[in-house]
Amino acid sequence: MSEQTSDYYEFGRFRVKSDERVLKRGEDLVPLTPKAFDILLTLLENDGRIVSTQDVKLPADGESATVKVRFTANEAGARVFSFKIPTQTGEQVTQNNARDALIQINDRA
């Protein structure tokens, strides 16, 4: 769990300064790409909570499939959504079973 003050988050030996877009471990700067920083900040702001889950049926022949995902966001802002499927019997490559997507939710007003 993270602790937030007005201008930074702390967890373990790490400190995230959101206004400066900096991650430090102790006094050492931890280099992050802009996308990685956005994902980290979004996870900290939302405490990693699950928004929703959805069961999907994948083709039995191993072909790829497109799945539409629908959800309603409670507030505007950047959000990270993780999409995961369980490892299939006999599957040798599992690194492609999960994807994270950073999505900007805009206010509809």
C-alpha positions as CSV (number, residue, x, y, z in Angstrom):
1,M,0.0,0.0,0.0
2,S,1.2,3.5,-0.7
3,E,1.2,6.6,1.4
4,Q,0.4,9.9,-0.2
5,T,1.2,13.4,0.9
6,S,0.3,16.5,-1.0
7,D,3.0,16.3,-3.5
8,Y,4.4,12.7,-3.5
9,Y,3.7,9.0,-2.9
10,E,5.9,6.7,-0.8
11,F,6.0,2.9,-0.8
12,G,8.8,1.0,0.8
13,R,12.1,2.7,-0.2
14,F,10.5,4.4,-3.2
15,R,9.1,7.9,-3.6
16,V,7.1,9.2,-6.5
17,K,7.0,13.0,-7.1
18,S,4.0,13.3,-9.4
19,D,4.4,17.0,-10.1
20,E,8.1,16.5,-11.2
21,R,7.4,13.1,-12.8
22,V,10.3,11.5,-10.8
23,L,10.7,8.1,-9.2
24,K,13.5,7.6,-6.6
25,R,14.7,4.6,-4.6
26,G,16.3,6.2,-1.6
27,E,18.3,9.0,-3.1
28,D,18.8,7.2,-6.5
29,L,16.8,8.3,-9.5
30,V,15.0,5.4,-11.2
31,P,14.7,6.0,-14.9
32,L,11.2,5.4,-16.4
33,T,9.8,6.0,-19.8
34,P,6.9,8.5,-19.9
35,K,4.4,5.7,-20.4
36,A,5.8,3.6,-17.5
37,F,5.6,6.7,-15.3
38,D,2.0,7.3,-16.3
39,I,1.1,3.6,-15.5
40,L,2.8,3.7,-12.1
41,L,1.1,7.0,-11.2
42,T,-2.3,5.7,-12.3
43,L,-1.9,2.5,-10.2
44,L,-0.9,4.5,-7.2
45,E,-3.8,6.9,-7.6
46,N,-6.3,4.0,-7.9
47,D,-4.7,1.5,-5.4
48,G,-4.6,-1.1,-8.2
49,R,-8.3,-1.9,-7.7
50,I,-10.2,-4.1,-10.3
51,V,-12.7,-2.1,-12.3
52,S,-14.5,-5.2,-13.7
53,T,-14.0,-8.6,-15.1
54,Q,-15.4,-10.3,-18.1
55,D,-15.4,-13.9,-19.3
56,V,-14.8,-14.4,-23.0
57,K,-14.8,-17.5,-25.2
58,L,-11.6,-17.9,-27.3
59,P,-11.6,-19.9,-30.6
60,A,-10.6,-23.5,-29.9
61,D,-8.3,-23.6,-33.0
62,G,-5.8,-21.1,-31.5
63,E,-6.8,-18.3,-33.9
64,S,-6.7,-14.8,-32.6
65,A,-9.9,-13.1,-31.6
66,T,-11.1,-9.5,-31.1
67,V,-13.1,-8.9,-28.0
68,K,-15.0,-5.7,-27.3
69,V,-14.8,-4.5,-23.7
70,R,-17.3,-2.1,-22.3
71,F,-17.1,-0.3,-18.9
72,T,-18.3,2.9,-17.3
73,A,-15.7,5.0,-15.6
74,N,-16.7,6.9,-12.5
75,E,-14.3,9.9,-13.1
76,A,-12.2,11.5,-15.7
77,G,-8.4,10.9,-15.9
78,A,-5.8,8.4,-17.0
79,R,-6.5,4.8,-16.1
80,V,-4.5,1.6,-16.6
81,F,-6.6,-1.4,-17.7
82,S,-5.1,-4.9,-17.6
83,F,-6.3,-7.6,-19.8
84,K,-5.3,-11.1,-18.9
85,I,-6.2,-14.7,-20.1
86,P,-5.2,-17.8,-18.2
87,T,-2.5,-20.1,-19.5
88,Q,-3.9,-22.8,-21.8
89,T,-3.0,-26.5,-21.5
90,G,0.1,-27.2,-23.5
91,E,0.8,-23.5,-24.1
92,Q,4.6,-22.9,-24.4
93,V,4.7,-19.1,-24.7
94,T,2.7,-17.2,-22.0
95,Q,4.2,-13.7,-22.2
96,N,1.5,-12.6,-24.6
97,N,-1.3,-13.6,-22.2
98,A,-1.5,-10.2,-20.6
99,R,-1.6,-6.6,-21.8
100,D,-1.8,-3.3,-20.0
101,A,-3.5,-0.3,-21.7
102,L,-3.2,3.3,-20.5
103,I,-6.5,5.0,-21.4
104,Q,-7.4,8.7,-20.9
105,I,-11.0,9.0,-19.7
106,N,-12.5,12.3,-20.7
107,D,-15.4,14.0,-18.9
108,R,-18.6,13.8,-21.0
109,A,-20.0,17.0,-19.8
